Amino acid sequence: MPSEHKCAFCSKRVPTLKGLRSHMAQRELCRNAMRKVAAQRLPKNHSENQPFSNGQQDDNNIDMADVDLPDAFDLPQPEFDPPRQSPPSPSVNAGQPAQADRRARVEEVEDEEAGGIHRWVEDYPRPAGAAGQAAQSYFEKIRAEQVKQGQDPWPPFEDQEEWELAEWLITNVGQNATDKFLKLPITRNRTKPSFKNKRAFYKRIDTLPRGTKWECEPFEIEGDKLDEKGLKRKEILHLWKRDPVECIRELIGNPAFRNQMRFAPEKAYEDTEGKNRIFDEMWSGDWWWDLQDRLEEGATITPIILASDKTHLSNFSGDKSAWPVYLTIGNIEKSTWRKPSARATVLIGYIPVSKLECFSKPKRQFAGYQVFHDCMRSLLEPLREAGNNGIDMVCADGFIRRIFPILAAYVADFPEQCLVACNNEKRCPRCLTGYHELGEPVETVWRDEESVLQAMADASQGLSSEEFDSQGLRPNNPFWRDLPHCDIFSCFTPDLLHQLHKGVFKDHIVKWATQCVSGGQAEIDRRFRAMTHGTDLRHFKKGISLISQWTGTEYKNMEKVFLGILAGQAEPGLIHVVRATLDFIYYAHFEYHTTDSLLKLEQAWIAFHQNKHYFVDKAIVSLGSADGYSSESPERLHIDFAKSAYRASNKKNYIKQMTKWLMRQEACHRFATYLHWTVPGYLMELTAVSEYKNVDDNDGDDEELDADDGDQAEGLGYSVAKEPAYPRTPISSLITDFGATNFLPCLQSFLRASPFTSRSALDILPSTRIAVFKCLTVRLPPAPQVTKNVTKDVIRARRAVPAHGTTLSLAAQSDTVLARESDEDAELEHPLDGLTVGQVRVIFQIPEEYGNFEHPFAYIEWFTSFQSPIPDLGMYQVSRSTRQYRRRASIVSVTQIERSVHLLPKFGRRMDTTWSAEDVLERCQQFFVNPYLRHLDFLLFRYLT
């Protein structure tokens, strides 16, 4: 990938130097700062012929083109601080209305997103996120003390090697195993660490700089049941908690997040007119912008994102549970705080879990609700003072700001949303829609915090409970009552996992559709079993009816092919409903929304004849795109912060042990981050406590999919293995084992036409041997709507592997792709212009004796060209392309392969029961191009086309 260029004044990253110049010349804050730097660098005699005002040089007269941009970063820095620049004070005229000059400011501030999308930014019209004095960061203080004492960065460890051993032990090895390892003769006599046993080792770990400390607060609960003495039973619960304000101080001051952090709201657009607005990060939404109006000038809002979810720690040993509460801040890019390994989401407490046996059954449930609210009130108490009056903090860029931490979002599943909102689970936690109207397209009224609290107060005093009952409330004293600037009902975010994947799709769409098709569940299972394979697709070998434990992975993989499963079998009305639902789910997953994409999302939901689309639309406009707020995030965090911590305990008084274990893990991660910051060339391995890969189940027998085995030249968009899997394969084997029936004449034709051929193409014989690869990895460029990262797309072309001993046989695999039949550049008007679907039979290298060819090649059998999509399905239909009754095929460079693509068999009204996943691609006559395999495919085949 090309190197990125970073603005020294706002840390904005752009892909090209030209883009950096454009950004710094057009963004007002950076432009003013650059002029100050340029003025300082001009020769003294330069000022003689320049106009002055009040004895000062007019920086505006400096031509930005005269400034050597890279030199502008070479400025004096504090001794231990990475390069930074003092941001100039915002020079926005607060007296002018924002709307009057919006177009001018929108046009002036242009950045380029990864993927080539232009982003025109409208800055907030008043000072916001103002930086104060420079101050030493936490890391700077540590390094300064080490320098003062004449130490290198590694203490309390002897050197880098000993630290890396300690990091590996604390991250991967339990206490008893650590002790055994340190006492091994080979460890003591050869490795010779300075710590000889686990006691000495953990003593060393405990001297590392610590984060926010844990404390335990007891809660005495008095029930309504009486004991043997006639007294009310009592129970002591323990809330383990950390100060959330101090946790925020750590996050906002962490230099590791400096380049992923913002301190002020903005409005962004894809056009200069400001019509197509962008919603992605939290600072791009209305919530931050609107709240900034209510705070003092220069205030820095820190949007707090909370998540809570009770989880089982053990199903077999006492059925023990934990109730973690997590916190992150919206100043950090969501792509960072969604990564567990980045440690941008922190654990701030464990809500006590108890059966509350001191209460009778009728009162036990409601008592449990109040225990939750009492604990959350205690946990979040420090936010009240800080949110009202602000608190000074040193930020990641090294400047002090007045921080106002405000609760902005609460991520939870539906039952927990109802618990937080104090309403029963037959009602919506966000609006006043009645129970029998929840599935209907009715107009609704949002819950209002003031009226809810008043209804609760009236009910608690025995007054009329009509309003209390009509709103479906519970008699609790909510923790959010006094949180500053917080409307708890607007904090609830869309839950993609439980609301869409499980709720709408699995529990409703799949169930209804199965009942509507001829043949029912048996027919659906047959079609799933016969579905074509795909790299990013789980194959349901036994159908779906026998799956006993459903997870998000199963839901998502069913969604990828479900419309194709129904095609030909279901009536048009059902097809419309399923298509609209899938489109809605995929649009809701966008990481980068615009006014246009939100309109398409709304249209998809209207097609389903419901009105729930407004819930998601409203949340995206307010808080940014919904991909960062799924309850999948806290469920993933449970692995590190609950389950792994519990396994490290002795299962007795385990919460206390879990907090100690977590403190040590965090201390090691913090120290590793510090070393990455202070030691040139030190590479920090960002790994979570337990390794986790968020990839779909692929039936995992493809060792060649490991991209680390690939060999990629600088700047190329593909990679192949360093050594071919089949180095000397005769062409005759390609015909019989790979199904490349027309390979020899195609290769001869290619060599005859190529100017790089060095020998006669007639020398190619069936016995000629060539090097053949199992797979090719194509690197798909970022697409901001669905990912900011490069995506590795693996394309397989392998022969069958027979059974051997206990190893099962493996069917041949020839993936389908989108490729350009010609390598000639042409002007394209449509995203699919010049692209054709093909099946890759062979990936190979032409022997050097036949010519000097830079890239590998692929033998591809082509399908018919794209026509208009099928109206009901909205999918493109293709079939095998033939010439003289033979499949049309050709040899192309792998550089002409754009991406893999998945084909859905056209099963028809009644499927051929002899089809299987291994042969359906050969036997089926027509196919649909699948727009749901990946979000990148949905973007191409649904949104862009």
NORRAWO-V686135 format. One record per pair of residues at least 4 apart in sequence whose C-alpha atoms are under 7 Angstrom apart, sorted by the first residue. I is the first residue (numbers start at 1). J is the second residue. D is the distance in whole Angstrom. If there is no record, write none. Layout:
I	J	D
I	J	D
This chain:
1	715	6
3	15	7
4	13	6
4	14	6
4	15	5
4	16	7
5	13	6
5	14	5
5	15	6
5	16	6
5	17	6
5	20	6
6	11	6
6	12	6
6	13	4
6	14	6
7	11	5
7	12	5
7	13	6
7	20	7
8	73	6
8	84	6
8	85	6
9	30	6
9	85	5
9	87	6
10	30	7
11	259	5
14	19	6
14	20	6
14	112	6
15	19	7
16	20	6
17	21	6
18	22	6
19	23	6
19	112	7
20	24	6
21	25	6
22	26	6
23	27	6
23	109	7
23	110	6
23	111	6
24	30	5
24	31	5
25	31	5
25	64	7
26	31	6
26	108	5
26	109	5
26	110	7
27	31	6
27	108	7
27	109	5
28	32	6
29	33	6
29	88	6
29	90	6
30	34	6
31	35	6
32	36	6
33	37	6
33	87	7
33	88	6
34	38	6
35	39	6
35	59	6
35	62	7
36	40	6
36	59	6
37	41	6
37	72	7
38	42	6
38	67	6
39	59	6
42	46	6
51	57	7
51	58	7
52	56	5
52	57	5
52	58	6
53	57	7
53	58	7
68	72	7
77	81	7
77	83	6
80	140	6
81	140	7
84	397	7
87	131	7
89	130	7
90	127	6
92	125	6
92	126	6
92	127	7
94	125	6
94	126	5
98	102	6
98	125	6
101	105	6
102	106	6
102	122	7
103	107	6
103	273	6
103	274	7
104	108	6
105	109	6
105	122	6
106	120	6
106	121	5
106	122	5
106	272	6
106	274	7
107	120	6
107	272	5
109	120	6
109	121	5
110	118	7
110	119	6
110	120	5
110	121	6
111	118	6
111	119	5
111	120	6
112	116	6
112	117	6
112	118	5
112	119	6
113	117	5
113	118	6
113	119	6
114	782	6
114	783	7
114	784	7
114	788	6
115	781	6
115	782	5
115	783	5
115	784	6
118	270	6
119	268	6
119	269	6
119	270	5
120	268	5
120	269	5
120	270	6
120	271	7
120	272	7
121	266	7
121	267	6
121	268	4
121	269	6
122	266	6
122	267	5
122	268	6
123	266	5
123	267	7
124	265	6
124	266	6
126	297	7
127	297	6
127	298	5
128	264	5
128	297	6
128	298	4
128	299	5
128	300	6
129	263	5
129	264	5
129	298	5
129	299	5
129	300	4
130	298	5
130	299	7
130	300	7
130	401	6
131	399	6
131	400	6
131	401	5
132	399	6
132	400	5
132	401	6
133	399	6
133	400	6
134	398	6
134	399	4
134	400	6
135	394	7
135	398	6
135	399	6
135	400	7
136	140	6
136	141	6
136	398	6
137	141	6
137	253	7
137	394	7
137	398	6
138	142	7
139	143	6
139	674	6
140	144	6
141	145	6
142	146	6
143	147	6
144	148	6
145	149	6
146	150	6
146	151	5
146	152	7
146	153	7
147	151	6
153	675	7
154	158	7
154	159	6
154	160	6
156	204	7
157	162	6
157	163	6
158	162	6
159	163	6
160	164	6
161	165	6
162	166	6
162	193	7
163	167	6
164	168	6
165	169	6
166	170	6
167	171	6
167	668	7
168	172	6
169	173	5
169	178	7
170	665	7
171	665	7
171	689	6
173	177	6
173	178	6
174	178	6
174	648	7
175	179	6
175	198	7
176	180	6
177	181	6
178	182	6
178	198	6
179	183	6
179	197	5
179	198	5
180	184	6
181	187	7
182	187	6
182	188	7
182	196	6
182	197	6
183	187	7
183	188	6
183	196	7
183	197	6
184	188	6
185	189	6
186	190	5
186	191	7
187	191	5
187	192	6
188	192	5
188	193	7
195	200	5
195	201	5
196	200	6
197	201	6
198	202	6
199	203	6
200	204	6
201	205	6
202	206	6
203	207	7
205	664	7
206	664	7
208	667	6
209	667	6
210	667	5
211	667	7
212	242	6
212	246	6
212	247	6
213	242	6
214	240	7
214	241	6
214	242	5
215	240	6
215	241	6
215	242	6
216	238	6
216	239	6
216	240	5
216	241	6
217	238	6
217	239	5
217	240	6
218	236	6
218	237	6
218	238	4
218	239	6
219	236	6
219	237	5
219	238	6
220	234	7
220	235	6
220	236	5
220	237	6
221	234	5
221	235	5
221	236	6
222	232	7
222	233	6
222	234	4
222	235	7
223	232	6
223	233	6
223	234	6
223	358	5
223	359	5
224	232	6
224	233	7
224	358	7
224	359	5
224	360	6
225	232	6
225	233	6
225	358	6
225	359	5
225	360	6
226	230	5
226	231	5
226	232	4
226	233	5
227	231	5
227	232	6
227	233	6
233	358	5
234	358	6
235	358	7
237	352	6
238	352	6
239	350	6
239	351	6
239	352	6
239	375	7
240	349	5
240	350	5
241	348	6
241	349	4
241	350	6
241	379	6
242	348	5
242	349	6
243	247	6
243	382	7
244	248	6
244	348	6
244	380	7
244	382	7
245	249	6
245	382	6
245	383	6
246	250	6
247	251	6
248	252	6
249	253	6
249	393	6
250	254	6
251	344	7
252	395	5
252	396	6
253	394	6
253	395	4
253	396	4
254	396	5
255	396	5
255	397	7
256	673	7
257	261	6
257	396	7
258	396	5
258	397	6
260	332	6
260	333	5
261	331	5
261	332	5
261	333	6
262	331	5
262	332	7
263	300	6
263	331	6
264	283	7
264	300	7
265	283	5
265	284	6
265	288	6
265	289	5
266	283	6
266	284	5
266	289	7
267	284	5
268	277	6
268	278	5
268	284	7
269	274	6
269	276	6
269	277	4
269	278	5
270	276	6
270	277	6
270	278	7
271	275	7
271	276	6
276	594	6
276	595	5
276	596	6
277	594	5
277	595	5
278	592	7
278	593	6
278	594	4
278	595	7
279	284	6
279	285	6
279	592	6
279	593	5
279	594	6
279	620	7
279	621	6
279	624	5
279	625	6
280	284	6
280	591	6
280	592	5
280	593	6
280	624	5
280	625	5
281	333	7
281	334	7
281	624	5
281	625	7
282	330	6
282	623	5
282	624	5
283	288	6
284	624	6
285	289	7
285	621	5
285	622	5
285	623	5
285	624	5
286	290	6
286	621	6
286	622	5
286	623	7
287	291	6
287	622	5
287	623	6
288	292	6
291	295	7
295	299	6
299	402	6
299	403	7
300	401	7
300	402	6
300	403	5
300	404	6
301	403	6
301	404	5
301	405	6
302	329	6
302	330	7
302	331	6
302	403	6
302	404	6
302	405	5
302	406	6
303	329	5
303	330	5
303	331	7
303	405	6
303	406	5
303	407	6
303	408	5
304	327	7
304	328	6
304	329	5
304	330	6
304	405	6
304	406	6
304	407	5
304	408	5
304	409	7
305	327	6
305	328	5
305	329	6
305	330	7
305	407	6
305	408	6
305	409	5
305	410	6
306	326	6
306	327	5
306	328	7
306	409	6
306	410	5
306	411	6
307	325	6
307	326	5
307	327	7
307	410	6
307	411	5
307	412	6
307	634	6
308	324	6
308	325	5
308	326	6
308	411	7
308	412	6
308	634	7
309	323	6
309	324	6
309	412	7
309	634	7
310	322	6
310	323	4
310	324	7
311	321	6
311	322	6
311	323	6
312	319	7
312	320	6
312	321	4
312	322	6
313	320	5
313	321	5
313	322	7
313	643	6
313	646	7
314	319	5
314	320	5
315	319	5
321	353	7
322	350	7
322	353	7
322	642	7
323	350	5
323	351	5
323	352	7
323	353	7
324	347	7
324	349	6
324	350	5
324	351	6
325	347	6
325	348	6
325	349	5
325	350	6
326	345	7
326	346	6
326	347	5
326	348	6
327	345	6
327	346	5
327	347	6
327	348	7
328	337	7
328	344	6
328	345	5
328	346	6
332	336	7
332	337	7
333	337	7
334	338	6
334	628	6
335	339	7
336	342	6
336	344	7
337	342	7
337	344	5
337	345	6
338	628	7
338	633	7
340	637	7
340	688	6
341	686	5
341	687	5
341	688	4
342	686	7
351	372	7
351	375	7
356	364	6
359	363	6
359	364	5
360	364	6
363	367	6
364	368	6
365	369	7
366	370	7
367	371	6
368	372	6
369	373	7
369	419	7
370	374	6
370	476	6
370	477	7
371	375	6
372	376	6
373	377	6
373	477	7
373	478	6
373	479	5
374	378	6
374	479	7
375	379	6
376	380	6
376	479	6
377	381	6
377	479	5
382	386	7
383	387	6
383	405	7
384	388	6
384	483	6
384	484	6
385	389	6
386	390	5
386	391	6
386	404	6
386	405	6
387	404	5
387	405	5
387	406	6
387	484	6
388	484	6
390	402	6
390	403	5
390	404	5
391	402	5
391	403	5
391	404	7
392	400	6
392	401	6
392	402	5
392	403	6
393	400	5
393	401	6
393	402	7
393	403	7
394	398	6
394	399	6
394	400	4
394	401	7
395	399	6
395	400	6
395	401	7
406	484	7
406	485	7
406	486	7
407	486	6
408	491	6
409	491	4
409	492	6
409	493	6
410	491	5
410	492	5
410	493	6
411	492	6
411	493	6
411	629	6
411	630	7
411	631	6
412	416	6
412	417	6
412	631	6
413	417	6
413	495	7
413	498	7
413	631	6
414	418	6
415	419	6
415	425	6
416	420	6
417	421	6
417	429	6
418	422	6
418	423	5
418	424	6
418	425	6
418	429	5
419	423	7
421	429	6
421	489	7
422	473	6
422	474	5
422	476	7
423	427	7
423	429	6
423	472	5
423	473	4
423	474	5
424	472	6
424	473	6
424	474	6
426	435	6
427	434	7
427	435	6
427	472	6
428	432	7
428	433	7
429	489	7
430	446	6
430	447	6
430	489	5
430	490	7
431	444	7
431	445	6
431	446	4
431	447	5
432	444	7
432	445	6
432	446	6
432	447	6
432	471	6
433	437	6
433	438	6
433	444	6
434	438	6
440	610	6
440	611	7
441	609	7
441	610	5
441	611	4
442	611	7
447	489	7
448	452	6
449	453	6
449	487	7
450	454	6
451	455	6
452	456	6
453	457	6
454	458	6
455	459	6
455	467	6
455	468	5
456	460	6
456	468	6
456	475	6
457	461	6
458	462	6
458	463	5
458	464	7
458	465	7
459	463	5
459	464	7
459	465	5
459	468	7
465	469	6
466	470	6
467	471	6
468	472	6
468	473	6
469	473	6
480	488	7
487	491	7
493	619	6
493	629	6
494	616	6
494	626	6
494	629	7
494	630	7
495	499	5
495	629	7
495	630	5
495	631	6
496	500	5
496	501	6
496	630	5
497	501	5
497	502	6
497	552	7
497	630	6
497	631	6
497	632	6
498	502	5
498	503	6
499	503	5
499	504	6
500	504	5
500	505	6
500	585	6
501	505	5
501	506	6
501	552	7
501	555	6
501	556	7
502	506	5
502	507	6
502	555	7
503	507	5
503	508	7
504	508	5
504	509	6
505	509	5
505	510	6
506	510	5
506	555	7
507	511	6
508	512	6
509	513	6
509	578	7
510	514	6
511	515	6
512	516	6
513	517	6
514	520	5
514	521	6
515	520	6
517	569	6
517	570	6
519	523	5
520	524	6
521	525	6
522	526	6
523	527	6
524	528	6
524	565	7
525	529	6
525	543	4
525	544	6
525	545	7
526	530	6
526	543	7
527	531	6
527	565	6
528	540	6
528	543	5
529	540	6
529	541	5
529	542	6
529	543	5
529	916	7
529	917	6
530	915	6
530	916	4
530	917	4
530	920	7
531	917	5
532	904	7
532	917	5
532	920	7
532	921	7
533	537	7
533	539	7
533	917	7
534	902	6
535	794	7
536	696	6
536	698	7
537	557	6
537	696	7
537	698	6
538	557	6
538	696	7
538	697	5
538	698	5
538	699	7
540	544	7
550	554	6
551	555	7
552	556	6
553	557	6
553	696	6
554	558	6
555	559	6
556	560	6
558	562	6
559	582	7
560	932	5
560	933	5
561	565	6
562	566	6
563	567	6
563	578	7
563	579	7
564	904	6
566	570	5
567	906	7
567	908	7
568	907	7
568	908	4
568	909	5
569	908	6
569	909	5
570	574	6
570	575	6
571	575	6
572	576	6
572	872	7
573	577	6
574	578	6
575	579	6
575	872	7
575	873	7
576	580	6
576	872	6
577	581	6
577	607	7
577	608	5
578	582	6
579	583	6
579	873	7
580	584	6
580	604	5
580	605	6
580	607	6
580	608	6
581	585	6
581	604	7
581	605	7
581	608	7
582	586	6
583	587	6
583	604	6
584	588	6
584	601	5
584	604	5
584	605	6
585	589	6
586	590	7
586	935	7
587	601	6
588	626	7
589	626	7
589	627	5
590	625	7
590	627	7
590	785	5
590	786	5
591	625	6
591	627	6
591	784	7
591	785	5
591	786	5
591	787	7
592	625	6
592	784	6
592	785	4
592	786	7
593	597	6
593	598	7
593	625	6
593	785	6
594	598	6
595	599	6
596	600	6
597	601	6
598	602	6
598	617	7
599	603	6
600	604	6
601	605	7
602	606	6
602	613	6
603	607	6
604	608	7
605	609	7
605	610	6
605	613	6
606	610	6
606	611	7
613	617	6
614	618	6
615	619	6
616	620	6
617	621	6
618	622	6
619	623	6
620	624	5
620	625	5
620	626	6
631	635	6
632	636	6
633	637	6
634	638	6
637	641	6
638	642	5
638	643	6
639	643	5
639	644	6
640	644	5
640	645	7
640	689	6
640	690	6
641	645	6
642	646	6
643	647	6
644	648	6
645	649	7
645	658	5
645	661	6
645	662	7
646	651	7
646	654	7
646	658	6
649	654	6
649	657	6
649	658	6
650	654	7
653	657	7
654	658	6
655	659	6
656	660	7
657	661	6
658	662	6
659	663	6
660	664	6
661	665	6
662	666	6
663	667	6
664	668	6
665	669	6
666	670	6
667	671	6
668	672	6
669	673	6
670	674	6
671	675	6
672	676	6
672	684	6
673	677	6
673	684	7
674	678	6
675	679	5
675	682	7
676	682	5
676	683	6
676	684	6
687	691	7
705	794	7
709	721	6
709	722	7
710	719	5
710	720	5
710	721	4
710	722	6
711	719	5
711	720	5
711	721	6
711	722	5
712	716	7
712	718	6
712	719	5
712	720	7
717	778	6
717	779	5
718	777	5
718	778	4
718	779	6
719	776	6
719	777	5
719	778	7
720	775	7
720	776	5
720	777	6
724	771	6
724	772	6
724	773	5
725	772	6
725	773	5
725	774	6
726	771	6
726	772	5
726	773	6
727	770	7
727	771	4
727	772	6
728	769	5
728	770	5
728	771	5
729	733	7
729	769	5
729	770	5
729	771	6
729	772	7
730	734	7
730	766	7
730	767	5
730	768	5
730	769	4
730	770	6
731	735	7
731	766	5
731	767	6
731	768	6
731	769	6
732	736	7
732	766	5
732	767	6
733	737	5
734	738	5
734	739	7
734	740	6
735	739	5
735	740	5
735	741	5
735	743	7
737	799	6
738	798	7
738	799	5
738	841	6
738	842	7
739	841	7
740	841	6
742	746	6
743	747	6
743	859	7
744	748	6
745	749	6
746	750	6
746	890	6
746	891	6
747	751	6
747	891	6
748	752	6
748	761	5
748	762	7
748	764	7
749	753	6
750	754	6
750	891	7
751	757	6
751	761	6
752	761	6
756	851	5
756	852	6
756	853	7
757	850	6
757	851	4
758	849	7
758	850	5
758	851	5
759	850	5
764	768	6
770	845	7
770	846	7
770	847	6
771	844	6
771	845	6
772	843	6
772	844	4
772	845	7
773	843	5
773	844	6
774	796	6
774	797	5
774	798	5
775	794	7
775	795	5
775	796	4
775	797	6
776	794	6
776	795	5
776	796	7
777	792	6
777	793	5
777	794	4
777	795	6
778	792	6
778	793	5
778	794	6
778	899	7
779	790	6
779	791	6
779	792	5
779	793	6
780	790	6
780	791	5
780	792	6
780	793	7
781	790	5
781	791	7
782	787	6
782	788	5
782	789	5
782	790	5
783	787	5
783	788	6
784	788	5
786	935	6
786	936	7
793	899	7
793	900	7
795	815	6
795	900	6
796	813	6
796	814	6
796	815	6
797	813	5
797	814	5
797	815	6
797	840	6
797	841	6
797	842	6
797	843	7
798	812	6
798	813	5
798	814	7
799	812	4
799	813	7
800	810	6
800	811	5
800	812	4
801	809	5
801	810	5
801	811	6
802	809	5
802	810	6
803	807	6
803	808	5
803	809	4
804	808	7
811	918	7
814	839	6
814	840	6
814	841	5
815	839	6
815	840	6
816	837	7
816	838	5
816	839	4
816	840	6
816	900	6
816	901	6
816	902	6
817	837	6
817	838	5
817	839	6
817	897	7
817	899	6
817	900	4
817	901	5
818	835	6
818	836	6
818	837	5
818	838	6
818	897	6
818	898	6
818	899	5
818	900	6
818	901	6
819	835	5
819	836	6
819	837	6
819	838	7
819	896	6
819	897	4
819	898	5
820	834	6
820	835	5
820	836	6
820	896	5
820	897	6
821	892	7
823	896	6
828	833	6
829	833	7
831	945	7
836	863	7
836	865	6
837	862	6
837	863	5
838	860	6
838	861	5
838	862	4
838	863	6
839	860	5
839	861	5
839	862	6
840	858	6
840	859	6
840	860	5
840	861	7
841	859	6
841	860	6
842	858	6
842	859	5
843	857	6
843	858	4
843	859	7
844	856	6
844	857	5
844	858	6
845	856	5
845	857	6
846	850	7
848	852	6
855	893	6
855	894	7
856	893	6
856	894	6
857	891	7
857	892	6
857	893	4
857	894	5
858	891	6
858	892	6
858	893	6
858	894	6
859	890	6
859	891	5
859	892	7
860	889	6
860	890	6
860	891	6
861	887	7
861	888	6
861	889	4
861	890	7
862	880	7
862	881	6
862	888	6
862	889	6
863	878	6
863	879	5
863	880	4
863	881	5
864	878	5
864	879	6
864	880	6
864	881	5
866	876	7
867	876	7
868	876	7
869	874	5
869	875	5
869	876	4
869	877	7
870	874	5
870	875	5
870	876	6
870	877	7
875	928	6
875	929	6
876	928	6
876	929	5
877	927	6
877	928	5
877	929	6
878	926	6
878	927	5
878	928	6
879	925	6
879	926	5
879	927	6
880	887	7
881	887	6
881	888	6
882	886	5
882	887	4
882	888	5
883	887	6
883	888	6
892	896	7
902	929	6
902	930	5
902	933	7
903	927	6
903	928	6
903	929	5
903	930	6
904	927	5
904	928	5
904	929	6
904	930	6
905	924	6
905	926	7
905	927	5
905	928	6
906	926	6
906	927	5
906	928	7
907	911	5
915	919	7
915	920	5
916	920	6
919	923	6
920	924	6
931	937	5
931	938	5
931	941	6
931	942	7
932	937	6
932	938	5
933	937	6
934	938	6
935	939	6
936	940	6
937	941	6
938	942	5
938	943	7
939	943	5
939	944	6
940	944	5
940	945	6
941	945	6
